[in-house]
Amino acid sequence: MVREKVKVSTRTLQWKCVESRTDSKRLYYGRFILSPLMKGQADTIGIAMRRALLGEIEGTCITRAKSEKIPHEYSTIVGIQESVHEILMNLKAIVLRSNLYGTRNAFICAKGPGYVTAQDIILPPSVEIVDNTQHIASLTEPIDLCIGLQIERNRGYGIKTPKNFHDGSYPIDAVFMPVRNANHSIHCYGNDNEKQEILFLEIWTNGSLTPKEALHEASRNLIDLFIPFLDAEEENLHLENNQHNVTLPFFPFHDRLAKLRKKKKEIALKYIFIDQSELPPRIYNCLKKSNIHTLLDLLNNSQEDLMKIEHFRIEDVKQILGILEKK
């Protein structure tokens, strides 16, 4: 059970996990409550959190398979019980866990007769399989099965395009969402004058994240979406010629940081983690080893401080600045 206290007006909000269980390697369940909330707040938070849980959290999937021995997606191969289409569907169901950015390559190389499962996939170092027993194919004869795979991290759905790939590669529909389902419900108590609410959140995940990790990730992503409004009172809206044309002034990265620090709003930067900034894996790992976890941690280090990090180069500093300015 975990508790956090957040001051909101004169109320002290408390959240806790009231139920947590593992139904299987690919199905985790968690139930959380947040209280006390004023009338209407539970629905506001519940709807936003459900949408963030289902649509804003990234996951890792196999998005492409390649084999020169496969003539087309709906063909069959002598010595393999499943059709090519069934093998692709089995690959789609494999649950992966990773922090990678971009795409990575993996491959399967198995010899029959026997069963080919997820444990036969040779993965890059940054990826791991949640359930090694997931079935891929049944080899009924002493043949070799070699398939190249492409692994990608993203969010939402990845729908394959109806193209014919002459190089023997086949796209796979990807469901990147690690949260299988999320529900919220509300319990009201108190009299009409001081009615309060309790928000209940139920989260089911595919095993690549625990419900608690999914809740934290969704909360961080929601905070990121609202950060631009923290400077709203400082930005003057100018009407030019037409009253409906609004011009928003552009603030360079360092000027915006200076404003945030001046107004003591480092708390916003504290919740932007470096793994959300699309940094290359090598730079990301160097920063993590130096206990730099958030954007605020990163910006509190000068260029000289960063250059003292082991295996860090001046090109890495320039790349970090470029990514942050772009973001």
N, C-alpha and C positions, 0 to 999 in steps of 0.2 A: 504494500500500500504506500502511495506517495502523496504528499500534501504540499501545496504551495499556497502562499497567501499573497494576494494582490490588493492593494488599497484602491478602492473605487469610492469616491466621495467619502461618506462616513461609514460605509459598509466594508466588511472584510470578507472577500470572496474566498471560498475554500473549494478545492476540487480534490477528489480522491477516486481511486479505483476500488469499486465495490465487488467486482467479480473478474476473474481472469482464468482462462483455461486453454489447454492445447488439445483440440479434438484429433488432430493428426499433424504430420509434418507440414502439410500444406493448408492447414486451417487453424488459425488462432482466433480466439474471441476475447474481447474485453468490454467491460461496462463501467462507465465513469459518471460521476455526478458533479455538478457545479452549483453552488448556492451560497448565500441567499441572493436572489435576483428580484428586481422590481418587476411589476406586471408588464409583460410584453418583451422583456429583455431575453428571456429564455428562447423564444421563437426566433428572435433576431440572430442570436449566437448559434442556435441549433441549425438553422438553414445555411448560414455561412460556413459552419464547420463541416456539414455534410457535403456541400459542394466542393470545398477544399480537399476533403479526404478522398473523394471519388475522382476529382479532376486535376488537382494541383501537385500530387505526389509522383515523383519519378520512379520508374521501375526498369528492370533489365530483361530483355527477351531475345530469343533467336529470331532473326528477321529474314534470313536467307539460307538456303541449302544449295550445294553445288556438287554434281557428280557427272562425269563424262559418260557414264554407262546408262544414264536415265534418258530415254528418248523423249518422253513428255510426262506431264504430271500425273496422268491417269493410266499410265502403263503398269505392267507387272514385270517383275524380275524373277527369272528361274532360280529357285533355291531360297526365295524369301516368301514367307507366308502372307505378309501384308502387301497391299498395293503401294505404289509410290505416294499416292494421295494420303493413305492412312499413316505412312511414315511421317509425312509432313505435318499431319495433325498431331501426332505424338510428340514431335519436336516442338510444336506450338505450345503444348501443355507443360513443358518443362519449366520449372520455377528456378530462377537464378537470383543471386544476391551479389551486388557489386557497387563500387563507387566510381566506376570508370566514366570517362567522357569520350564522346565520339563512338567509333565502332572498333571492334576487336575481332580477330579471327580465331576459330577453334576448328577441331575436326574429330571425326569418328573413324577409327580403323579397327575393325573386328573381323574375326575368322570363324566360320561356322563349322559344324552345326552348333547351335546354342542360342541363347537370348541376348539381345543387345539392349542394354539399359543406359540410364543417364550416367552411370559411373564409367562407361566406356568413352565418354566425351573428354578429350584432352583440351583443357581450358587455359587461357592466359592467367598469369598470377593474380590479377585484380578481380577475378570472377570465381564464385563458388556455387555449387548446386545445393539446393535446399533438400531435395529428396533424391538420393542416388538410385532408388529402386524404380523410378519411373520408366515404364516400358517404351521402347522405340521400335524394335523389330524382332521377328523370330526367324533365324536362319535354319533351314531344314537340310541343307547340303553343305559340304566343305567348300564354301566360296568366301571370297573376301568382300567385305562391305566397307567402302571408303567414301565418306561424305565430308565436304568442307562446309563450315558453318560461319555465318556472320552474326555477331552479337552486338546489340545496340541498347543504349540507355535513353529513355525518353519518357513522355507522359501521355496519358490518354490512349487512343487507339492508333495503330498503324495499319492501314488497309493496303493490301497489295494491289499493284496496278495490273490490268489485264494485258500484259505484254508477253510476247514470245522471246525468251532469252536463248540466243543461239549458242551461248557458251556453257550451256548445261546448268545454269543457276536458276533457282525458283524462289520467288519472294514468298514469305509466310506472313499471314495476318498476325499482328502482334497486339496483345493486350498488356500494355505496360503497367497498368494500375495495380499496385500491390494490395489495395483495399478492395475486397470482393463486395462488401456491402456496408452501409452505415445508416443507422436510424437514430432519430432523436424523439424523445417524449418529454412531457412537462407535467409536473405535479404542483398544484396550487395549494396554499394553506394560508391561514389567517383570516381576519374579517375583511369586509369590503373596503374599509378605510385604509388598512395596512396589509393588503394582500401581497404575498410574496410567492416566488416560484422556485422550483428546483428543476434543473435541466439534467436529463438522463441521456447519455450518448452510448450507443452500442456500435462496436466496430469489429468486423471480421476481416482478417488479412490472409494472404496466400502463404505465409510463412517467411517471406523475404524480409518482412518487418513485423515486429510485435505491435499490437494495438496501441501501446503506450508510445512507441517510437513513431507510429503513424500520426498520433495525436500531436506530438511535438512538431513533426515535420509540417503538418497542415497548418499549425498555429504560426510557425515561422514564415510560411509562404503567404499567409494572410497579412501578417505584419509587413512584409515586403511590398504588398500591393497598396498598402495605405501610407507608406513612408512619404511619397510625394506630397501628400496633403499636409505634412508637418510644416512645410514652408509656405503654405497657402496664404497666410496672413502677411507674409513679407513680399509677395509677388503682386505688383501693381498691374491691373488690367488696363490697357490702353485701347481706346476706340479710335480707329482711323477711318475717316470718311464715312464708313457705314457703322452704325451702332451695333450691328450684329457681328462685326468682325473684331475678334478679340486677339490681341497680340500678347503672348507670354514671353517675358524676357528670358534669355538664355544665360544660365550661370555656369561658368567653368567648374570643373570638379573641385579644385582646391578652394575656390571662393565659396562654394556651397558648404564644404567642410568647415570653413572658418565661421560661417553663419551658424551652423549647427553647434559648434563648440561655444560660440559666443552666447547662444541661447540655452546652453547646457542641455542639449538634446542628444548627447552621446548615447543615451539609452536606446535610441532607434538604431544606431549603427551597431550596438551591442548584439542585436538580434539578427544581423546579416552575417551568416557563416561563410567562410571562404569556399566551402564546397558548393556554394550557389553561384560562384563567379566564373565558372567554366575555365578554371586554371588548368594548365597541362598537368598531368599526373606527377611529373618530377618536381615541378615547382610546388604543387600542393603538398607533396610528402615532405619537402624541405621545410615548409612553413609549419606544418603540423609538428614536426620533430622539434621545432623551436618554440613550441607552445603558443603559436599564433593561430587562433581558432576563428575569430570573427573579424569583420571589416574594421572594427574599432581597434582591435589588437594590431592589425596590419598598418593602419594609418598612424598609430602611435610610435611606429618605428621609422627612423630616418633612412635615407638611402645608404648611409654609412653603416647603420645597424644591420640592414638587410645584406650588405656585402660581406658582413662578418659570418653569415650563415655558411656552414660547410656545403661545398659543391654549388654555391650560388654565384651567378655571373651578372655582369652589368646588363647583358641582354635580357636576363630574367626580370630585372627591375623595370626595364623599359616595357617589357611585355605585360607586366602587372599593371603599370600605369595605363597602357593602351586599353587593356580589358576593362579596367574600372571606369575610365573616361567614356568608353563606348557604352557600358552598362548604365 
